[in-house]
Amino acid sequence: MYTIKYVVKAGDSIYSIARKFNVDMNEIFSINNLSNSNISIGQILEIPMENYIVKAGESLYTISKKLNVPIESLMILNNLESTNLDIGQVLKVPYYSEIIVDVDVANIRLGPSMKFDIMQQVIRGAKLPVMAIDEEWTKIELFDGRNGFIKNNLGNLKAYGKEKPISAILGYYSLEEGVALPSSYDSFIENKNELTEVPMFMFRISGDDPTTIEKFGNFTNKYVENVIEIGHRSNVKMLALIHNLLYTGGVAKAKEVTTAMLSSKESRAAFIENTIELVEGYGFDGVNIDIEDVEIEDSNKLTSFFKELAEALSKRGYYLSASVPSRVSDEDFNPFSDPFDYGEIGKVVDEFDVMLYNEHGWPGSGPGPVVSIGWMERVLRYAITKMPRSKIMAAVSVFGFDFNLDTEKNSYVTFDSAMNLANKYNKEIIFDPQTKTPYFKYIDEEGNNHEVWFENNESIKAKIDLASSLGIKGVALWRLGMEDESMWNMVREDVVVKRF
């Protein structure tokens, strides 16, 4: 689904906007998850549009203003050599424009003149979303939401229509997890220009004092600051990921810690202050909250926490995303996801990352894909009834599982380890057309039957395509360093990675 952004003006109504763009009012309601016709000046609405047909009296200038896109983008996408138009001419709509830096270092300034101070430096290959263009300067958006200006001759302008899916790509970042699971660092460095944002899975609600935050893993502050700086110089949004996972004591301990943090407005406020201190101390652009084990009795307090955190971060200009377990209806679904109120949380966060990787792989699940295309669509179709689609990221796996059918145990596999198993046992990879997931079967040295379900370039492309067709923001990948490396060539060639 392809949309343009429309800023509501004085005197606008849903009816008048629908008439203006010749679209069905119900589509505007659905795409923006509007429950009534009340809209406010300055509100941004997503408007579905395929092409634009030139009407009498229109110029390229008036059309660019109407569609809220630069004239230059219209000219590039439609191969126009002049601004002359004919009545009835069909124009491709630029849904997204960016300038790609093609010098070693480019200065982003506070205003469109060399007299203005430098606010950020970016490096070759950095992708900057375009807001407006004049003769010498392009107004762009930075990773932290600020607008800046870059000289036009420091980069190449690109405009994109509906020829490729346009999708944000989030890559979760983790430290090394034993010998078999490498750090995300190398993948991040190699593919940073294909990433929109990176939450760093390196912080946890403290098990000793749940109003505070502890480091998760062994790392120095300098290490984190260095990774953030690398991301920022490529215009990637960098987030601190704070979670409640993997305590000694397991799920019971996680729930106990979370209950304590949520217990009162005072305890939540203390935790929020510590979250802000962490964000500011490292130079993050905001935070991703990944709370996964919650008592059902704490559901309302969890919602209050997100509202209070959102308010505190917004005042300071910081970004808030939430990684939330999958559910498919308002009814009780399972104890893991029942405490999460999609509608209320979705109202207050900037981004809602739906964690889809729980279809198969949990104890007793039996063999199957971690995220089938059918499961992904089922969860997302529920999510888009609860919040604007533009907030939703589909968090999918790049890992898989080796299911031992005889012992009924399973083990984590990366793409590389899955391929090593297939090569070891001389097995052909089968791509299941129904689930759009690769798998193979083998018998080990003890005579046990195995099925290995994992993700590859083709399965991730199918997920990006589905996300794009549903009109959501994009996909989130758990996690960098475990993926099929050829996936990134697919992203570079077949996907437009949008910021922000």
C-alpha positions as CSV (number, residue, x, y, z in Angstrom):
1,M,0.0,0.0,0.0
2,Y,1.4,3.4,-1.0
3,T,0.4,6.6,0.6
4,I,1.3,10.3,0.7
5,K,1.4,12.4,3.9
6,Y,-1.1,15.2,4.1
7,V,-1.0,17.9,6.8
8,V,-4.5,18.9,7.9
9,K,-5.2,22.6,7.4
10,A,-7.8,25.0,8.7
11,G,-11.3,24.2,7.3
12,D,-10.3,20.6,6.3
13,S,-12.7,17.7,7.0
14,I,-12.3,14.0,6.1
15,Y,-14.9,14.6,3.4
16,S,-13.1,17.5,1.8
17,I,-9.7,15.7,2.0
18,A,-11.3,12.6,0.3
19,R,-12.8,14.9,-2.4
20,K,-9.5,16.7,-2.9
21,F,-7.6,13.5,-3.6
22,N,-10.5,11.5,-5.1
23,V,-10.3,8.7,-2.6
24,D,-12.9,6.9,-0.5
25,M,-13.4,8.4,3.0
26,N,-13.5,4.9,4.4
27,E,-9.9,4.3,3.2
28,I,-8.7,7.3,5.1
29,F,-10.5,6.2,8.2
30,S,-9.0,2.7,7.9
31,I,-5.4,3.5,7.0
32,N,-5.2,6.1,9.8
33,N,-7.1,4.0,12.3
34,L,-9.6,6.9,12.9
35,S,-12.6,6.0,15.0
36,N,-14.5,9.3,14.2
37,S,-14.2,12.2,11.8
38,N,-12.5,14.6,14.3
39,I,-9.2,15.8,13.0
40,S,-7.0,18.7,14.1
41,I,-4.9,21.3,12.3
42,G,-1.4,20.0,11.8
43,Q,-2.4,16.4,12.1
44,I,-0.6,14.2,9.5
45,L,-2.8,11.8,7.6
46,E,-1.8,9.0,5.3
47,I,-3.7,9.2,1.9
48,P,-3.7,6.2,-0.4
49,M,-2.9,7.2,-4.0
50,E,-1.8,5.3,-7.1
51,N,-1.1,8.0,-9.7
52,Y,-2.0,11.6,-10.2
53,I,-4.0,12.9,-13.2
54,V,-3.3,16.5,-14.2
55,K,-6.4,18.7,-14.2
56,A,-7.1,22.0,-15.9
57,G,-5.3,24.9,-14.4
58,E,-2.7,22.8,-12.5
59,S,1.0,23.2,-12.7
60,L,3.9,21.2,-11.4
61,Y,4.2,23.7,-8.6
62,T,0.6,23.4,-7.5
63,I,0.7,19.6,-7.8
64,S,3.9,19.4,-5.7
65,K,2.2,21.5,-3.0
66,K,-0.9,19.4,-3.1
67,L,1.1,16.1,-2.8
68,N,3.6,17.6,-0.4
69,V,6.5,16.5,-2.5
70,P,9.4,18.5,-4.1
71,I,9.0,19.5,-7.7
72,E,12.4,17.9,-8.4
73,S,11.1,14.5,-7.2
74,L,8.2,14.7,-9.6
75,M,10.5,15.5,-12.4
76,I,13.0,12.7,-11.6
77,L,10.4,10.0,-11.2
78,N,8.5,11.0,-14.3
79,N,11.5,11.7,-16.5
80,L,10.3,15.3,-17.1
81,E,12.7,17.6,-19.0
82,S,10.5,20.6,-18.4
83,T,7.8,21.8,-16.0
84,N,5.2,21.8,-18.8
85,L,2.2,19.5,-18.3
86,D,-0.8,18.4,-20.3
87,I,-4.4,18.0,-19.0
88,G,-5.0,14.4,-18.4
89,Q,-1.3,13.5,-18.1
90,V,-0.7,10.7,-15.7
91,L,2.1,11.3,-13.2
92,K,3.8,8.8,-11.0
93,V,3.6,9.9,-7.3
94,P,6.9,10.1,-5.4
95,Y,6.2,8.4,-2.1
96,Y,9.6,8.9,-0.8
97,S,12.7,11.0,-1.7
98,E,16.2,11.0,-0.3
99,I,19.6,12.4,-0.9
100,I,22.5,10.0,-0.8
101,V,25.8,11.5,0.3
102,D,28.5,11.0,-2.3
103,V,31.4,12.8,-0.6
104,D,33.6,11.5,2.2
105,V,32.2,13.9,4.8
106,A,29.2,16.2,4.4
107,N,28.1,19.0,6.8
108,I,24.5,19.3,7.8
109,R,23.7,22.9,8.8
110,L,21.0,24.6,10.9
111,G,19.9,26.7,7.9
112,P,20.2,26.9,4.1
113,S,23.5,28.9,4.1
114,M,27.2,28.5,4.9
115,K,26.6,31.1,7.6
116,F,24.7,28.6,9.7
117,D,26.4,26.4,12.2
118,I,27.1,22.7,11.5
119,M,24.7,20.5,13.4
120,Q,25.9,17.1,12.2
121,Q,28.4,15.5,9.9
122,V,27.5,12.5,7.8
123,I,29.7,10.2,5.7
124,R,29.6,8.8,2.2
125,G,26.5,6.6,1.6
126,A,24.4,8.2,4.3
127,K,20.8,8.4,3.3
128,L,18.9,11.6,4.2
129,P,15.1,11.9,3.8
130,V,14.2,14.9,1.8
131,M,11.7,17.5,3.1
132,A,12.1,20.3,0.6
133,I,14.6,21.5,-2.1
134,D,15.6,24.9,-3.3
135,E,18.3,26.0,-5.8
136,E,21.3,25.2,-3.7
137,W,20.1,23.5,-0.5
138,T,18.0,20.4,0.5
139,K,16.1,20.3,3.7
140,I,16.5,16.9,5.3
141,E,15.6,14.9,8.4
142,L,18.2,13.6,10.8
143,F,18.1,10.5,13.0
144,D,16.9,12.4,16.0
145,G,14.0,14.1,14.3
146,R,15.7,17.5,13.7
147,N,15.6,19.1,10.3
148,G,18.8,20.3,8.8
149,F,20.2,21.5,5.4
150,I,22.7,20.0,3.0
151,K,24.3,21.5,-0.1
152,N,22.7,19.9,-3.2
153,N,26.0,19.2,-4.8
154,L,27.1,16.9,-1.9
155,G,24.7,14.1,-2.8
156,N,22.4,12.5,-5.3
157,L,18.7,13.0,-5.2
158,K,16.5,9.9,-5.5
159,A,12.8,9.7,-5.8
160,Y,10.8,6.5,-5.5
161,G,7.3,5.5,-6.7
162,K,5.6,2.1,-6.3
163,E,8.1,0.1,-8.3
164,K,9.7,-1.3,-5.1
165,P,8.5,-1.9,-1.6
166,I,9.3,1.1,0.6
167,S,10.1,-0.1,4.1
168,A,11.9,0.9,7.3
169,I,14.4,-1.7,8.3
170,L,15.2,-2.1,12.0
171,G,18.1,-4.3,13.1
172,Y,18.4,-5.4,16.7
173,Y,21.9,-5.2,18.0
174,S,23.4,-7.7,20.5
175,L,26.7,-8.7,21.9
176,E,28.2,-12.1,21.2
177,E,26.2,-15.0,22.7
178,G,28.7,-17.8,23.0
179,V,30.8,-19.2,20.2
180,A,27.9,-20.0,17.9
181,L,26.2,-16.6,18.0
182,P,28.4,-13.7,16.9
183,S,28.1,-10.1,17.9
184,S,26.0,-7.8,15.7
185,Y,29.0,-5.4,15.2
186,D,30.3,-6.7,11.8
187,S,26.8,-6.9,10.3
188,F,26.0,-3.4,11.5
189,I,29.2,-1.9,10.1
190,E,28.7,-3.6,6.7
191,N,25.0,-2.9,6.3
192,K,24.4,0.4,8.2
193,N,23.2,2.2,5.1
194,E,20.4,-0.4,4.8
195,L,19.2,0.2,8.3
196,T,16.7,2.8,9.6
197,E,17.2,2.3,13.3
198,V,19.2,0.1,15.7
199,P,18.1,-0.8,19.2
200,M,21.0,-2.0,21.3
201,F,20.0,-5.0,23.4
202,M,22.5,-4.2,26.2
203,F,20.4,-3.0,29.1
204,R,18.1,-4.6,31.6
205,I,15.8,-3.7,34.5
206,S,17.9,-4.4,37.5
207,G,17.2,-7.6,39.4
208,D,18.4,-6.0,42.6
209,D,16.7,-2.6,42.4
210,P,14.0,-2.6,39.7
211,T,13.8,1.2,39.6
212,T,17.4,1.2,38.1
213,I,18.9,-0.2,34.9
214,E,21.9,-2.6,34.7
215,K,24.3,-3.4,31.9
216,F,23.4,-6.7,30.1
217,G,26.7,-8.2,29.1
218,N,30.3,-7.1,29.3
219,F,31.1,-3.9,27.5
220,T,32.5,-0.4,28.1
221,N,30.7,2.9,27.8
222,K,33.2,3.8,25.1
223,Y,32.2,0.8,23.0
224,V,28.5,1.9,23.1
225,E,29.3,5.5,22.3
226,N,31.5,4.4,19.3
227,V,28.7,2.3,17.8
228,I,26.2,5.2,18.3
229,E,28.6,7.6,16.6
230,I,29.0,5.2,13.6
231,G,25.3,5.0,13.3
232,H,24.7,8.7,13.5
233,R,27.3,9.5,10.9
234,S,25.2,7.3,8.5
235,N,22.0,8.8,9.7
236,V,20.7,5.8,11.6
237,K,18.5,6.2,14.6
238,M,20.2,4.6,17.6
239,L,18.1,3.4,20.6
240,A,18.9,1.9,24.0
241,L,17.0,-1.4,24.4
242,I,15.9,-2.1,28.0
243,H,14.5,-5.5,28.7
244,N,13.4,-7.9,31.5
245,L,14.9,-11.1,30.2
246,L,17.3,-13.9,31.0
247,Y,17.6,-13.5,34.8
248,T,18.9,-16.2,37.0
249,G,15.5,-17.5,38.2
250,G,13.9,-17.4,34.8
251,V,10.4,-16.1,34.0
252,A,9.4,-16.1,37.7
253,K,12.2,-13.7,38.5
254,A,11.4,-11.6,35.4
255,K,7.8,-11.2,36.5
256,E,8.8,-10.4,40.1
257,V,11.2,-7.6,38.9
258,T,8.6,-6.2,36.5
259,T,5.9,-6.2,39.2
260,A,8.2,-4.2,41.5
261,M,9.1,-1.7,38.8
262,L,5.4,-1.1,37.9
263,S,4.1,-1.2,41.5
264,S,3.5,2.5,42.0
265,K,3.7,5.8,40.2
266,E,6.7,6.6,42.3
267,S,8.6,3.4,41.3
268,R,7.7,4.0,37.7
269,A,8.8,7.6,37.9
270,A,12.2,6.6,39.3
271,F,12.7,4.1,36.6
272,I,11.7,6.6,33.9
273,E,14.2,9.1,35.3
274,N,16.9,6.5,35.2
275,T,15.9,5.7,31.6
276,I,16.3,9.3,30.6
277,E,19.7,9.5,32.3
278,L,20.8,6.4,30.4
279,V,19.7,7.8,27.0
280,E,21.3,11.2,27.7
281,G,24.5,9.7,29.1
282,Y,25.3,7.6,26.1
283,G,23.8,9.9,23.4
284,F,21.0,7.6,22.3
285,D,18.0,9.0,20.3
286,G,15.5,7.3,22.5
287,V,14.6,3.9,23.9
288,N,13.1,0.6,23.0
289,I,11.3,-1.1,25.8
290,D,11.3,-4.9,25.5
291,I,9.2,-6.2,28.4
292,E,8.1,-9.7,27.8
293,D,7.1,-11.4,31.1
294,V,4.3,-9.6,32.9
295,E,1.7,-10.7,35.4
296,I,-1.8,-10.3,34.0
297,E,-2.7,-8.3,37.2
298,D,-0.1,-5.7,36.1
299,S,-1.6,-5.0,32.7
300,N,-3.1,-1.6,33.7
301,K,0.1,-0.5,35.4
302,L,2.1,-1.5,32.3
303,T,-0.1,0.7,30.2
304,S,0.3,3.5,32.7
305,F,4.1,3.0,32.5
306,F,4.1,3.5,28.7
307,K,1.9,6.6,29.0
308,E,4.2,8.1,31.6
309,L,7.4,7.2,29.8
310,A,6.0,8.5,26.5
311,E,5.2,11.9,28.1
312,A,8.6,12.2,29.8
313,L,10.5,11.3,26.6
314,S,8.4,13.5,24.3
315,K,9.1,16.5,26.5
316,R,12.8,16.0,25.8
317,G,12.5,15.2,22.1
318,Y,13.4,11.5,22.6
319,Y,11.9,8.5,20.6
320,L,9.9,5.7,22.2
321,S,9.4,2.3,20.7
322,A,7.9,-0.8,22.3
323,S,8.7,-4.4,21.4
324,V,5.4,-6.2,22.2
325,P,4.4,-9.9,22.1
326,S,2.0,-11.1,19.4
327,R,-1.7,-11.3,19.8
328,V,-4.6,-11.7,17.4
329,S,-7.7,-10.3,19.1
330,D,-8.9,-8.4,22.1
331,E,-9.9,-11.7,23.8
332,D,-7.5,-13.6,26.0
333,F,-4.9,-15.2,23.7
334,N,-2.1,-16.6,25.8
335,P,-0.6,-15.5,29.2
336,F,2.5,-14.2,27.4
337,S,0.7,-11.5,25.4
338,D,-2.6,-11.0,27.3
339,P,-1.2,-8.2,29.6
340,F,-0.4,-6.0,26.5
341,D,-3.2,-3.6,25.5
342,Y,-2.4,-2.9,21.9
343,G,-4.8,0.1,21.5
344,E,-3.6,2.0,24.6
345,I,0.1,1.3,24.2
346,G,-0.2,2.1,20.5
347,K,-1.7,5.5,21.2
348,V,1.4,6.8,23.1
349,V,4.5,5.2,21.6
350,D,6.2,6.5,18.5
351,E,6.7,3.0,17.2
352,F,5.1,-0.4,17.9
353,D,7.3,-3.4,17.2
354,V,5.2,-6.5,17.0
355,M,7.3,-9.5,18.0
356,L,6.1,-12.3,15.6
357,Y,8.7,-14.9,16.4
358,N,6.7,-17.2,18.7
359,E,4.7,-19.3,16.2
360,H,7.1,-22.3,16.6
361,G,10.2,-22.9,18.6
362,W,8.8,-22.7,22.2
363,P,8.9,-25.9,24.2
364,G,6.2,-28.3,23.0
365,S,5.4,-26.3,19.9
366,G,6.4,-29.0,17.4
367,P,8.3,-28.2,14.2
368,G,7.6,-25.3,11.9
369,P,8.6,-21.8,10.9
370,V,9.4,-19.2,13.6
371,V,7.3,-16.8,11.6
372,S,5.2,-18.1,8.7
373,I,3.7,-15.6,6.3
374,G,0.2,-16.5,7.4
375,W,0.9,-16.0,11.1
376,M,2.6,-12.6,10.3
377,E,-0.5,-11.4,8.3
378,R,-2.9,-12.6,11.0
379,V,-1.2,-10.7,13.8
380,L,-0.6,-7.6,11.7
381,R,-4.2,-7.4,10.5
382,Y,-5.2,-7.3,14.2
383,A,-2.6,-4.7,15.1
384,I,-3.7,-2.3,12.3
385,T,-7.2,-2.2,13.8
386,K,-5.7,-0.8,17.1
387,M,-3.4,2.0,15.9
388,P,-2.1,3.9,12.8
389,R,-0.3,1.6,10.4
390,S,2.6,4.0,10.2
391,K,3.6,3.1,13.8
392,I,3.8,-0.6,13.3
393,M,7.0,-2.6,12.7
394,A,6.8,-6.3,12.1
395,A,9.5,-7.9,14.2
396,V,10.6,-11.1,12.4
397,S,13.3,-13.7,12.9
398,V,16.4,-14.1,10.9
399,F,17.2,-17.2,12.9
400,G,15.5,-20.6,13.0
401,F,15.3,-23.9,15.0
402,D,16.6,-27.4,14.6
403,F,13.7,-29.6,15.9
404,N,14.6,-33.0,17.1
405,L,11.4,-34.9,16.5
406,D,12.3,-37.9,18.7
407,T,13.6,-36.1,21.8
408,E,11.1,-33.2,21.3
409,K,13.9,-30.7,21.9
410,N,14.9,-27.9,19.7
411,S,18.0,-25.7,19.3
412,Y,18.6,-22.3,18.0
413,V,20.2,-22.0,14.5
414,T,21.6,-19.0,12.6
415,F,21.5,-19.1,8.8
416,D,25.1,-20.2,8.6
417,S,24.6,-23.0,11.1
418,A,21.5,-24.2,9.3
419,M,23.4,-24.3,6.0
420,N,26.3,-26.2,7.7
421,L,23.8,-28.8,8.9
422,A,22.3,-29.1,5.4
423,N,25.8,-29.5,3.9
424,K,26.9,-32.0,6.6
425,Y,23.9,-34.3,5.9
426,N,23.8,-33.5,2.2
427,K,20.2,-32.3,2.3
428,E,18.5,-30.1,-0.3
429,I,16.8,-26.9,1.0
430,I,13.1,-26.9,0.3
431,F,11.2,-23.5,0.2
432,D,7.7,-24.1,1.5
433,P,5.3,-22.1,-0.7
434,Q,2.6,-22.0,1.9
435,T,4.6,-20.6,4.8
436,K,7.2,-18.9,2.6
437,T,10.0,-20.4,4.7
438,P,12.9,-22.7,3.9
439,Y,13.4,-26.0,5.7
440,F,15.1,-29.4,5.4
441,K,15.0,-32.8,7.2
442,Y,17.8,-35.0,8.3
443,I,18.6,-38.0,10.5
444,D,21.5,-37.6,13.0
445,E,24.1,-40.2,14.1
446,E,21.9,-41.4,16.9
447,G,19.0,-42.1,14.4
448,N,16.9,-39.1,15.6
449,N,14.7,-37.4,13.0
450,H,15.2,-33.6,12.6
451,E,13.4,-30.8,10.9
452,V,15.3,-27.5,10.5
453,W,13.2,-24.4,9.8
454,F,15.1,-21.1,9.3
455,E,15.1,-17.8,7.3
456,N,16.9,-16.8,4.1
457,N,17.0,-14.1,1.6
458,E,13.8,-15.3,-0.1
459,S,11.7,-15.6,3.1
460,I,12.8,-12.1,4.4
461,K,11.9,-10.6,1.0
462,A,8.4,-12.1,1.3
463,K,8.0,-10.6,4.7
464,I,9.1,-7.1,3.5
465,D,6.6,-7.4,0.6
466,L,3.8,-8.3,3.0
467,A,4.7,-5.4,5.3
468,S,4.7,-3.0,2.4
469,S,1.4,-4.3,1.0
470,L,-0.3,-3.8,4.4
471,G,1.0,-0.2,4.6
472,I,2.8,-0.6,7.9
473,K,6.1,1.2,8.7
474,G,8.4,-1.8,8.0
475,V,10.2,-4.8,9.4
476,A,12.4,-5.4,12.4
477,L,15.1,-8.1,12.3
478,W,16.1,-10.2,15.3
479,R,19.0,-10.0,15.2
480,L,22.0,-8.6,13.2
481,G,24.8,-11.2,12.8
482,M,22.5,-14.2,12.5
483,E,21.1,-13.5,9.0
484,D,21.6,-14.8,5.5
485,E,24.3,-12.3,4.3
486,S,22.8,-12.4,0.7
487,M,19.7,-10.8,2.2
488,W,21.5,-7.4,2.2
489,N,22.1,-7.5,-1.6
490,M,18.3,-8.1,-1.9
491,V,17.6,-5.1,0.3
492,R,20.0,-2.9,-1.7
493,E,18.6,-3.9,-5.1
494,D,14.9,-4.6,-4.4
495,V,13.8,-2.5,-1.4
496,V,13.8,1.2,-0.7
497,V,14.9,1.6,2.9
498,K,13.1,4.6,4.3
499,R,14.1,6.8,7.2
500,F,12.3,7.5,9.9
